Amino acid sequence: MASTYYLLDTFTQEKFKGNPTPICILDKALSVQKMHSLAKEFNAPVTAFVGPKDVNQIYKIRYFTIIGEIPACGHATLGAAFVLLNTTDSNQIKFETIEGIQLQTRQDKKITFIEYPKFKRVEFEIPTSLRSALGIKNSESHFFCEELQSLFIELKSEKEVSELSPNFKLLRESTSRIKEVVVMSIAQNQKYDFVLRSFCPWIGIDEDPVTGSVHCVLGHFWLDRLGKVELVAFQASERGGQLYIKPLQDTVEIGGYSKIIIEGQLKEYSR
């Protein structure tokens, strides 16, 4: 069987919205150099590479930006799950990341869900230079997630979130401890519970169109804040995207729609 690739728009029901996501379903292993080269060729925020199932019926999954490999990516996992759930006979797909984390996925009424571990929030002192680079003077709350190396900052209003215009060069230079900063607020639109934007210049993505994995942290944060066991988030990027979040006891289900835009074959590659 030839290796195939798909270009999807994830976390959206509309084409050319959400997060553009290349998914490569491999019939044999590729070297890190080859996967990185393909990711640079696709030139999308993140490209996922899915190997054949192992003896335990688990798919190995790896993620690459144009800069290099990253350990986790929610929207790329969502895209890979959507492809496999709709091109195989399986109604559940299990992945294993390079860190050995196993992710169970399923589909419910055309929404693909990924079950992630619940990640903790810890205190973090925000450098003054980072606040300046974001253009933020005051915040309602903030915290850090060690597993994701992500900083979360809550602002007072959706308007403040949408009007941010970071200086990405200064943001990169402000700290080397983090790989992403998520800025969020309660949603003004009653269709959603909260809105967010994600800035990742440290890994080559100035602004991520839609971010999945951060909701491993945000699910329980907004459960505590709003008292809701099912949450809907809107990522207020230029493309925009919608996420469905279900905080469970020790895990979080993160869901969204996807649309396949292009399907093709990977040719003339080798290990």
Contacts in CASP RR format, 6 or more apart in sequence:
PFRMAT RR
TARGET T0000
AUTHOR 0000-0000-0000
METHOD contacts of the structure
MODEL  1
MASTYYLLDTFTQEKFKGNPTPICILDKALSVQKMHSLAKEFNAPVTAFV
GPKDVNQIYKIRYFTIIGEIPACGHATLGAAFVLLNTTDSNQIKFETIEG
IQLQTRQDKKITFIEYPKFKRVEFEIPTSLRSALGIKNSESHFFCEELQS
LFIELKSEKEVSELSPNFKLLRESTSRIKEVVVMSIAQNQKYDFVLRSFC
PWIGIDEDPVTGSVHCVLGHFWLDRLGKVELVAFQASERGGQLYIKPLQD
TVEIGGYSKIIIEGQLKEYSR
1 27 0 8 1.000
2 27 0 8 1.000
2 265 0 8 1.000
2 266 0 8 1.000
2 267 0 8 1.000
3 24 0 8 1.000
3 25 0 8 1.000
3 26 0 8 1.000
3 27 0 8 1.000
3 28 0 8 1.000
3 265 0 8 1.000
3 266 0 8 1.000
3 269 0 8 1.000
4 24 0 8 1.000
4 25 0 8 1.000
4 263 0 8 1.000
4 264 0 8 1.000
4 265 0 8 1.000
4 266 0 8 1.000
5 22 0 8 1.000
5 23 0 8 1.000
5 24 0 8 1.000
5 25 0 8 1.000
5 263 0 8 1.000
5 264 0 8 1.000
5 265 0 8 1.000
5 266 0 8 1.000
6 22 0 8 1.000
6 23 0 8 1.000
6 25 0 8 1.000
6 79 0 8 1.000
6 83 0 8 1.000
6 260 0 8 1.000
6 262 0 8 1.000
6 263 0 8 1.000
6 264 0 8 1.000
7 20 0 8 1.000
7 21 0 8 1.000
7 22 0 8 1.000
7 23 0 8 1.000
7 42 0 8 1.000
7 44 0 8 1.000
7 260 0 8 1.000
7 261 0 8 1.000
7 262 0 8 1.000
7 263 0 8 1.000
8 20 0 8 1.000
8 21 0 8 1.000
8 22 0 8 1.000
8 23 0 8 1.000
8 79 0 8 1.000
8 82 0 8 1.000
8 83 0 8 1.000
8 258 0 8 1.000
8 259 0 8 1.000
8 260 0 8 1.000
8 261 0 8 1.000
9 15 0 8 1.000
9 16 0 8 1.000
9 17 0 8 1.000
9 18 0 8 1.000
9 19 0 8 1.000
9 20 0 8 1.000
9 21 0 8 1.000
9 258 0 8 1.000
9 259 0 8 1.000
9 261 0 8 1.000
10 18 0 8 1.000
10 19 0 8 1.000
10 21 0 8 1.000
10 75 0 8 1.000
10 76 0 8 1.000
10 78 0 8 1.000
10 79 0 8 1.000
10 82 0 8 1.000
10 210 0 8 1.000
10 256 0 8 1.000
10 257 0 8 1.000
10 258 0 8 1.000
11 18 0 8 1.000
11 19 0 8 1.000
11 75 0 8 1.000
11 78 0 8 1.000
11 210 0 8 1.000
11 212 0 8 1.000
11 235 0 8 1.000
11 240 0 8 1.000
11 241 0 8 1.000
11 242 0 8 1.000
11 243 0 8 1.000
11 255 0 8 1.000
11 256 0 8 1.000
11 257 0 8 1.000
11 258 0 8 1.000
12 18 0 8 1.000
12 19 0 8 1.000
12 210 0 8 1.000
12 239 0 8 1.000
12 240 0 8 1.000
12 241 0 8 1.000
12 242 0 8 1.000
12 257 0 8 1.000
12 258 0 8 1.000
12 259 0 8 1.000
13 242 0 8 1.000
13 257 0 8 1.000
13 259 0 8 1.000
14 259 0 8 1.000
15 259 0 8 1.000
15 261 0 8 1.000
16 239 0 8 1.000
16 261 0 8 1.000
17 239 0 8 1.000
17 240 0 8 1.000
17 241 0 8 1.000
18 209 0 8 1.000
18 210 0 8 1.000
18 235 0 8 1.000
18 237 0 8 1.000
18 239 0 8 1.000
18 240 0 8 1.000
18 241 0 8 1.000
19 45 0 8 1.000
19 75 0 8 1.000
19 208 0 8 1.000
19 209 0 8 1.000
19 210 0 8 1.000
19 211 0 8 1.000
19 239 0 8 1.000
19 241 0 8 1.000
20 44 0 8 1.000
20 45 0 8 1.000
20 209 0 8 1.000
20 239 0 8 1.000
20 261 0 8 1.000
21 44 0 8 1.000
21 45 0 8 1.000
21 46 0 8 1.000
21 47 0 8 1.000
21 48 0 8 1.000
21 75 0 8 1.000
21 76 0 8 1.000
21 78 0 8 1.000
21 79 0 8 1.000
21 258 0 8 1.000
22 39 0 8 1.000
22 42 0 8 1.000
22 44 0 8 1.000
22 47 0 8 1.000
22 48 0 8 1.000
23 47 0 8 1.000
23 48 0 8 1.000
23 50 0 8 1.000
23 76 0 8 1.000
23 79 0 8 1.000
23 80 0 8 1.000
23 83 0 8 1.000
24 35 0 8 1.000
24 38 0 8 1.000
24 47 0 8 1.000
24 48 0 8 1.000
24 49 0 8 1.000
24 50 0 8 1.000
24 266 0 8 1.000
25 50 0 8 1.000
25 51 0 8 1.000
25 80 0 8 1.000
25 83 0 8 1.000
25 84 0 8 1.000
26 49 0 8 1.000
26 50 0 8 1.000
26 51 0 8 1.000
26 52 0 8 1.000
26 266 0 8 1.000
27 52 0 8 1.000
28 52 0 8 1.000
28 271 0 8 1.000
29 51 0 8 1.000
29 271 0 8 1.000
30 38 0 8 1.000
30 49 0 8 1.000
30 269 0 8 1.000
30 271 0 8 1.000
31 271 0 8 1.000
32 69 0 8 1.000
34 269 0 8 1.000
34 270 0 8 1.000
34 271 0 8 1.000
35 47 0 8 1.000
35 49 0 8 1.000
35 62 0 8 1.000
35 64 0 8 1.000
35 69 0 8 1.000
36 64 0 8 1.000
36 68 0 8 1.000
36 69 0 8 1.000
38 47 0 8 1.000
38 49 0 8 1.000
38 64 0 8 1.000
38 266 0 8 1.000
38 269 0 8 1.000
39 46 0 8 1.000
39 47 0 8 1.000
39 64 0 8 1.000
39 65 0 8 1.000
39 66 0 8 1.000
39 68 0 8 1.000
40 66 0 8 1.000
43 66 0 8 1.000
45 65 0 8 1.000
45 75 0 8 1.000
45 205 0 8 1.000
45 208 0 8 1.000
45 209 0 8 1.000
46 63 0 8 1.000
46 64 0 8 1.000
46 65 0 8 1.000
46 70 0 8 1.000
46 73 0 8 1.000
46 75 0 8 1.000
46 76 0 8 1.000
46 205 0 8 1.000
47 63 0 8 1.000
47 64 0 8 1.000
47 65 0 8 1.000
47 76 0 8 1.000
48 61 0 8 1.000
48 62 0 8 1.000
48 63 0 8 1.000
48 73 0 8 1.000
48 76 0 8 1.000
48 77 0 8 1.000
48 79 0 8 1.000
48 80 0 8 1.000
49 61 0 8 1.000
49 62 0 8 1.000
49 63 0 8 1.000
49 64 0 8 1.000
50 59 0 8 1.000
50 60 0 8 1.000
50 61 0 8 1.000
50 80 0 8 1.000
50 84 0 8 1.000
50 95 0 8 1.000
51 59 0 8 1.000
51 60 0 8 1.000
51 61 0 8 1.000
52 59 0 8 1.000
53 59 0 8 1.000
54 60 0 8 1.000
57 94 0 8 1.000
58 94 0 8 1.000
58 95 0 8 1.000
58 96 0 8 1.000
58 102 0 8 1.000
59 80 0 8 1.000
59 84 0 8 1.000
59 93 0 8 1.000
59 94 0 8 1.000
59 95 0 8 1.000
59 96 0 8 1.000
60 95 0 8 1.000
60 96 0 8 1.000
61 76 0 8 1.000
61 77 0 8 1.000
61 80 0 8 1.000
61 95 0 8 1.000
61 96 0 8 1.000
61 97 0 8 1.000
61 103 0 8 1.000
62 69 0 8 1.000
62 97 0 8 1.000
62 98 0 8 1.000
63 69 0 8 1.000
63 70 0 8 1.000
63 71 0 8 1.000
63 72 0 8 1.000
63 73 0 8 1.000
63 76 0 8 1.000
63 97 0 8 1.000
64 70 0 8 1.000
65 203 0 8 1.000
65 204 0 8 1.000
65 205 0 8 1.000
66 204 0 8 1.000
67 203 0 8 1.000
67 204 0 8 1.000
68 203 0 8 1.000
69 98 0 8 1.000
70 179 0 8 1.000
70 203 0 8 1.000
71 97 0 8 1.000
71 98 0 8 1.000
71 99 0 8 1.000
72 97 0 8 1.000
72 99 0 8 1.000
72 101 0 8 1.000
72 148 0 8 1.000
72 213 0 8 1.000
73 212 0 8 1.000
73 213 0 8 1.000
74 114 0 8 1.000
74 116 0 8 1.000
74 211 0 8 1.000
74 212 0 8 1.000
74 213 0 8 1.000
74 254 0 8 1.000
75 208 0 8 1.000
75 210 0 8 1.000
75 211 0 8 1.000
75 212 0 8 1.000
77 95 0 8 1.000
77 103 0 8 1.000
77 105 0 8 1.000
77 114 0 8 1.000
77 213 0 8 1.000
78 105 0 8 1.000
78 112 0 8 1.000
78 114 0 8 1.000
78 212 0 8 1.000
78 254 0 8 1.000
78 255 0 8 1.000
78 256 0 8 1.000
78 258 0 8 1.000
79 112 0 8 1.000
79 258 0 8 1.000
80 93 0 8 1.000
80 95 0 8 1.000
81 93 0 8 1.000
81 95 0 8 1.000
81 105 0 8 1.000
81 107 0 8 1.000
81 112 0 8 1.000
81 114 0 8 1.000
82 107 0 8 1.000
82 112 0 8 1.000
82 258 0 8 1.000
82 260 0 8 1.000
83 260 0 8 1.000
84 90 0 8 1.000
84 93 0 8 1.000
85 91 0 8 1.000
85 93 0 8 1.000
85 105 0 8 1.000
85 106 0 8 1.000
85 107 0 8 1.000
85 112 0 8 1.000
91 106 0 8 1.000
91 107 0 8 1.000
92 104 0 8 1.000
92 105 0 8 1.000
92 106 0 8 1.000
93 104 0 8 1.000
93 105 0 8 1.000
93 106 0 8 1.000
94 102 0 8 1.000
94 103 0 8 1.000
94 104 0 8 1.000
94 105 0 8 1.000
95 102 0 8 1.000
95 103 0 8 1.000
95 105 0 8 1.000
96 102 0 8 1.000
96 103 0 8 1.000
97 103 0 8 1.000
101 117 0 8 1.000
103 114 0 8 1.000
103 115 0 8 1.000
103 116 0 8 1.000
104 114 0 8 1.000
104 115 0 8 1.000
105 112 0 8 1.000
105 113 0 8 1.000
105 114 0 8 1.000
105 115 0 8 1.000
106 112 0 8 1.000
106 113 0 8 1.000
107 113 0 8 1.000
110 257 0 8 1.000
111 244 0 8 1.000
111 255 0 8 1.000
111 256 0 8 1.000
111 257 0 8 1.000
112 255 0 8 1.000
112 256 0 8 1.000
112 257 0 8 1.000
112 258 0 8 1.000
113 244 0 8 1.000
113 246 0 8 1.000
113 253 0 8 1.000
113 254 0 8 1.000
113 255 0 8 1.000
113 256 0 8 1.000
114 253 0 8 1.000
114 254 0 8 1.000
114 255 0 8 1.000
115 248 0 8 1.000
115 251 0 8 1.000
115 252 0 8 1.000
115 253 0 8 1.000
116 213 0 8 1.000
116 215 0 8 1.000
116 216 0 8 1.000
116 251 0 8 1.000
116 252 0 8 1.000
116 253 0 8 1.000
116 254 0 8 1.000
117 216 0 8 1.000
117 250 0 8 1.000
117 251 0 8 1.000
117 252 0 8 1.000
118 216 0 8 1.000
118 220 0 8 1.000
118 247 0 8 1.000
118 248 0 8 1.000
118 250 0 8 1.000
118 251 0 8 1.000
118 252 0 8 1.000
119 145 0 8 1.000
119 147 0 8 1.000
119 148 0 8 1.000
119 216 0 8 1.000
119 217 0 8 1.000
120 145 0 8 1.000
120 146 0 8 1.000
120 147 0 8 1.000
120 217 0 8 1.000
121 143 0 8 1.000
121 144 0 8 1.000
121 145 0 8 1.000
121 152 0 8 1.000
121 217 0 8 1.000
121 221 0 8 1.000
122 143 0 8 1.000
122 144 0 8 1.000
122 145 0 8 1.000
122 146 0 8 1.000
123 143 0 8 1.000
123 144 0 8 1.000
124 142 0 8 1.000
124 143 0 8 1.000
124 144 0 8 1.000
124 151 0 8 1.000
126 142 0 8 1.000
126 151 0 8 1.000
126 153 0 8 1.000
127 174 0 8 1.000
127 175 0 8 1.000
129 170 0 8 1.000
129 173 0 8 1.000
129 174 0 8 1.000
129 175 0 8 1.000
130 151 0 8 1.000
130 171 0 8 1.000
130 174 0 8 1.000
130 175 0 8 1.000
130 181 0 8 1.000
131 137 0 8 1.000
132 170 0 8 1.000
132 174 0 8 1.000
133 166 0 8 1.000
133 167 0 8 1.000
133 168 0 8 1.000
133 170 0 8 1.000
133 171 0 8 1.000
133 173 0 8 1.000
133 174 0 8 1.000
134 153 0 8 1.000
134 164 0 8 1.000
134 166 0 8 1.000
134 171 0 8 1.000
134 181 0 8 1.000
134 183 0 8 1.000
134 199 0 8 1.000
135 164 0 8 1.000
135 165 0 8 1.000
135 166 0 8 1.000
136 153 0 8 1.000
136 155 0 8 1.000
136 164 0 8 1.000
136 183 0 8 1.000
138 156 0 8 1.000
139 153 0 8 1.000
139 154 0 8 1.000
139 155 0 8 1.000
140 154 0 8 1.000
140 155 0 8 1.000
140 156 0 8 1.000
140 185 0 8 1.000
141 153 0 8 1.000
141 154 0 8 1.000
142 151 0 8 1.000
142 152 0 8 1.000
142 153 0 8 1.000
142 154 0 8 1.000
143 151 0 8 1.000
143 152 0 8 1.000
143 217 0 8 1.000
143 221 0 8 1.000
144 150 0 8 1.000
144 151 0 8 1.000
144 152 0 8 1.000
144 178 0 8 1.000
145 152 0 8 1.000
145 214 0 8 1.000
145 216 0 8 1.000
145 217 0 8 1.000
147 216 0 8 1.000
148 179 0 8 1.000
148 180 0 8 1.000
148 213 0 8 1.000
148 214 0 8 1.000
148 216 0 8 1.000
148 217 0 8 1.000
149 177 0 8 1.000
149 178 0 8 1.000
149 179 0 8 1.000
149 180 0 8 1.000
150 178 0 8 1.000
150 179 0 8 1.000
150 180 0 8 1.000
150 181 0 8 1.000
150 182 0 8 1.000
150 214 0 8 1.000
150 217 0 8 1.000
151 178 0 8 1.000
151 180 0 8 1.000
151 181 0 8 1.000
151 182 0 8 1.000
152 181 0 8 1.000
152 182 0 8 1.000
152 184 0 8 1.000
152 214 0 8 1.000
152 217 0 8 1.000
152 218 0 8 1.000
152 221 0 8 1.000
153 181 0 8 1.000
153 182 0 8 1.000
153 183 0 8 1.000
153 184 0 8 1.000
154 183 0 8 1.000
154 184 0 8 1.000
154 185 0 8 1.000
155 161 0 8 1.000
155 183 0 8 1.000
155 184 0 8 1.000
155 185 0 8 1.000
156 185 0 8 1.000
157 185 0 8 1.000
157 188 0 8 1.000
158 185 0 8 1.000
158 186 0 8 1.000
158 187 0 8 1.000
158 188 0 8 1.000
158 189 0 8 1.000
158 195 0 8 1.000
158 236 0 8 1.000
159 188 0 8 1.000
160 185 0 8 1.000
161 183 0 8 1.000
161 184 0 8 1.000
161 185 0 8 1.000
161 195 0 8 1.000
161 196 0 8 1.000
161 197 0 8 1.000
161 236 0 8 1.000
162 195 0 8 1.000
162 197 0 8 1.000
162 236 0 8 1.000
164 183 0 8 1.000
164 197 0 8 1.000
166 199 0 8 1.000
166 206 0 8 1.000
168 199 0 8 1.000
168 201 0 8 1.000
168 206 0 8 1.000
169 201 0 8 1.000
171 181 0 8 1.000
171 199 0 8 1.000
171 201 0 8 1.000
172 201 0 8 1.000
172 202 0 8 1.000
176 202 0 8 1.000
178 202 0 8 1.000
179 200 0 8 1.000
179 202 0 8 1.000
179 203 0 8 1.000
180 198 0 8 1.000
180 199 0 8 1.000
180 200 0 8 1.000
180 202 0 8 1.000
180 203 0 8 1.000
180 208 0 8 1.000
180 211 0 8 1.000
180 214 0 8 1.000
181 198 0 8 1.000
181 199 0 8 1.000
181 200 0 8 1.000
182 196 0 8 1.000
182 197 0 8 1.000
182 198 0 8 1.000
182 199 0 8 1.000
182 211 0 8 1.000
182 214 0 8 1.000
182 218 0 8 1.000
183 196 0 8 1.000
183 197 0 8 1.000
183 198 0 8 1.000
183 199 0 8 1.000
184 194 0 8 1.000
184 195 0 8 1.000
184 196 0 8 1.000
184 197 0 8 1.000
184 218 0 8 1.000
185 194 0 8 1.000
185 195 0 8 1.000
186 193 0 8 1.000
186 194 0 8 1.000
186 195 0 8 1.000
186 225 0 8 1.000
186 226 0 8 1.000
187 193 0 8 1.000
187 194 0 8 1.000
187 195 0 8 1.000
187 233 0 8 1.000
187 234 0 8 1.000
188 195 0 8 1.000
189 234 0 8 1.000
191 232 0 8 1.000
191 234 0 8 1.000
192 232 0 8 1.000
192 233 0 8 1.000
192 234 0 8 1.000
192 242 0 8 1.000
193 222 0 8 1.000
193 226 0 8 1.000
193 228 0 8 1.000
193 231 0 8 1.000
193 232 0 8 1.000
193 233 0 8 1.000
194 218 0 8 1.000
194 222 0 8 1.000
194 226 0 8 1.000
194 231 0 8 1.000
194 233 0 8 1.000
194 234 0 8 1.000
195 233 0 8 1.000
195 234 0 8 1.000
195 235 0 8 1.000
195 236 0 8 1.000
196 211 0 8 1.000
196 214 0 8 1.000
196 218 0 8 1.000
196 233 0 8 1.000
196 234 0 8 1.000
196 235 0 8 1.000
196 236 0 8 1.000
197 207 0 8 1.000
197 235 0 8 1.000
197 236 0 8 1.000
197 237 0 8 1.000
198 207 0 8 1.000
198 208 0 8 1.000
198 211 0 8 1.000
198 214 0 8 1.000
198 235 0 8 1.000
198 237 0 8 1.000
199 206 0 8 1.000
199 207 0 8 1.000
199 208 0 8 1.000
200 206 0 8 1.000
200 207 0 8 1.000
200 208 0 8 1.000
207 237 0 8 1.000
207 238 0 8 1.000
208 235 0 8 1.000
208 237 0 8 1.000
209 235 0 8 1.000
209 237 0 8 1.000
209 238 0 8 1.000
209 239 0 8 1.000
209 240 0 8 1.000
209 241 0 8 1.000
210 235 0 8 1.000
210 237 0 8 1.000
210 239 0 8 1.000
210 240 0 8 1.000
210 241 0 8 1.000
210 243 0 8 1.000
211 235 0 8 1.000
212 243 0 8 1.000
212 254 0 8 1.000
213 254 0 8 1.000
215 233 0 8 1.000
215 243 0 8 1.000
215 245 0 8 1.000
215 252 0 8 1.000
215 254 0 8 1.000
216 252 0 8 1.000
216 254 0 8 1.000
218 233 0 8 1.000
218 245 0 8 1.000
219 231 0 8 1.000
219 245 0 8 1.000
219 247 0 8 1.000
219 252 0 8 1.000
220 247 0 8 1.000
220 252 0 8 1.000
222 228 0 8 1.000
222 231 0 8 1.000
222 233 0 8 1.000
222 245 0 8 1.000
222 247 0 8 1.000
223 229 0 8 1.000
223 231 0 8 1.000
223 247 0 8 1.000
229 246 0 8 1.000
229 247 0 8 1.000
230 244 0 8 1.000
230 245 0 8 1.000
230 246 0 8 1.000
231 244 0 8 1.000
231 245 0 8 1.000
231 246 0 8 1.000
231 247 0 8 1.000
232 242 0 8 1.000
232 243 0 8 1.000
232 244 0 8 1.000
232 245 0 8 1.000
233 242 0 8 1.000
233 243 0 8 1.000
233 245 0 8 1.000
234 240 0 8 1.000
234 241 0 8 1.000
234 242 0 8 1.000
234 243 0 8 1.000
235 241 0 8 1.000
235 242 0 8 1.000
235 243 0 8 1.000
242 256 0 8 1.000
242 257 0 8 1.000
243 254 0 8 1.000
243 255 0 8 1.000
243 256 0 8 1.000
244 253 0 8 1.000
244 254 0 8 1.000
244 255 0 8 1.000
244 256 0 8 1.000
245 252 0 8 1.000
245 253 0 8 1.000
245 254 0 8 1.000
245 255 0 8 1.000
246 252 0 8 1.000
246 253 0 8 1.000
END
